[in-house]
Amino acid sequence: MSVKKVKAINIIGMLSELDKVIKFCGDSEMFHPDDAMSFYSNTQDFTPLSDKNPYAAPLQSLRSTADMAGLSLDFVKLTDFNVSDKGVLKYVEITVEKLEKLVNDKLRIKQDIDSCKRKIEQVGHFTGGNLDFTEIMKCKYITPSFGRLPNESFAKLESFDENPFVMFFPCTQDDTHHWGVYFSPNEPGEKQNIDRIFSSLYFEKLDVPEIAGTPEDYIKTLENKLSELKTAQEKNKKELDEFWSEEKERCVKYYSRLQELDCYHAIKRYVYKYHGSFILVGWIPADKEKYFTQNLDEIKSVEYSLSDGREEMKHSPPVILKNPPFIRLYEFYVKMYGLPSYNELDPTAIVAFTYTLFFGIMFGDMGQGLVVAIVGFLMWKLKKMEIGRILIPCGISGMVFGSIYGSVFGFEHALDPVYKALFGLDEKPVEVMNAETINIIIYGSVAIGIVTIVISMLMNIVSSLKRKDPESAFFGANGIAGFVFYVSLVVGLVCQMLPGIELMNPIYIVCLIVIPLVIMFLREPLGRLAEGKKKWQPESWGEYCTQSFFELFEMCLSYVTNTMSFLRIGAYILVHAGMMLVVFTLAEMIGGAGYIIMIIVGNGIVMALEALLVAIQVLRLDYYEIFSRFYIGEGRQFTPVVAGKKEN
């Protein structure tokens, strides 16, 4: 539930040892390279290695050719592979050349087969009329045009009765088109006019000059050609299978080696030359320091230095989130918002808790919760959708709260026998639609909002202290001053509503409400003073006071609106019960078999609609009411160079 510690490592050595260092860094799968220029003040004599990557193009060529051939290339860790880099490139070149020939033949044959099938289908629309295309195309005074006309356009031909040449002779008809022929006179201008009319009617012309004799003869010729093409296709497939059967194991090794070389060269992009030496800077996990340095010690002429990530904050250390398996599911939402900075609190734990809890409260139905959990499981297993994994605990949470509400697919009293047997209750403990329960739900939603906001403020205080931001920690709206103001105001108002408790006296108001407001009003100059800055006063007190007044006013309003925003939790409890009440009312009106159908369809609609809305609304509460108080999310992800890992 925190950001894992990393260390910056600065590696210097002779250029002759560079390949060994890069190979180890790539094989370690724990080295995140960074720009060395930002780590040094004097970089005048630094020059980048300008080597062009000779492995990127062959690697991409091998991948794309294998994909077109339908072959699978998987990266494997190599333990015994003694082939020179030039040998790898030569093998890949020869293999790609052989594969390309087989693939090109495969694509050409497939294209010819598709063309042949298409022609058979098209010409098939003109069979049965004993037409001799050769003789028809010899016409001297008219030009025939074979093709198809949309059914809608065929109906419009009546509007061209005044032109005797606008005539279409249909041969066959399908669901969308009429297939046939029209004739246009070869007189100058008249042919173009007729062709233009049929073009406006979306006539699609069929290329028939190559058709000799009758359509039946032509189709027979095409069928013979199709048979030959299929034989060629089988032969091509057999050749490809035989080639891959012989070469697969060897090709995968060369492919894996090529990926390693490409990986090593990706690290080389970050290397700078300094006279006869090289400089490479990057990041490693702090707990892997010993392993990393021990291997570097074995390379002669190499020196290195390490520094803690907290000492290198100006270089924005990359972030590795460290969370238990359940909480790790919700890193998906955190990354959507933005990773925490290295010196910032990781909010994944609070997202995991609040999201699961709020979803269950708002989507409280045992049966529907079970369906959501199953759907989430299938989304993850079949489609590898990250949101699917999150829906599993959310659906279980919905089941838990559904058991409290006594709701199973909208049947509000289905669990009454269970309550009777286990707890001796005559009916379920919570009747959502009762007037008294509605008030409790509303007050409970506000209470949840207050507790959540207070926890968010405490997290901001801790996070701000970690970031060494005293203004936000002590004097901000979500710092200690804001915490005292908000808690004092809430406690005072609650006690005021209770008979016999009078907390809101002048001393209480001045000390716990007014003074925190004044501190928040002066947060910027106080923050500069706390940081020890000499220039702590604003340039213009008048302008500062005016701006701060409106900011403070907006801040006070936000306390109210943010707290009331949590009313949506209670609202969705009531919405769910109300929607299911409508479903059952409609089902009873229909009756008979329609009752069961309506219950099933209604449950499906309510589940889909409410699950979507609840998921969005809970995420909104996390992002806008919780994250906005303490979270910045401007970190960058720790991405070590790993051979075999495809870039997104």
Buried (B, 14 or more C-beta within 10 A) or exposed (E): BEBBBBBBBBBBBBBEBBEBBBBBBBBBBBBBBBEBEEBBEEBEEBEBBEEEBEBBEBBEBBBEBBEBBEBEBEBBEBEEEEEEEEEBBBBBEEBBEBBBEBBEBBEEBEEBBEBBEEBBEBBBBBBEBEBBBEEBBEEEEBBBBBBBBBEEBBEEBEEBEEEEBBBBEBBBBEEEBBBBBBBBBEEEEEBEBBBEBBEEBEBEEBEBEEBEBBBBBBBEBBEEBBEEBEEBBEEBBEBBEEBBEEBEEEBBBBBBBBBBBBBBBBBBEBBBBBEEBBBBBBBBBBEBBEEBEEBBEEBEEBEBEBBEBEEBBEBBBBBBBBBEEEBBBBBBBBBEBBBBBBBBBBBBBBBBEBBBBBBBBBBBBBBBBBBBBEBBBEBBEEEEBBBBBBBBBBBBBBBBBBBBBBBBBBBBEBBBEEBEEEEEEEEBEBBBEEEEBBEEBBEBBBBBBBEBBBBBBBBBBEBBBBBEBBBBBBBBBBBBBBBBBBBBBBBBEEBEEEEEEEBBEEEBBEEBBEBBBEBBBBBBBBBBBBEEEEEBEBEEEEEBEEEBEEBBEEBBEBBEEBBEBBBBBBBBBBBBBEBBBEBBEBBEEEEEEBBEEBBEBBBEEBBEEBBEBBBEBBBEBBBEBBBBBBBBBEBBEBEBBBBBEEEE
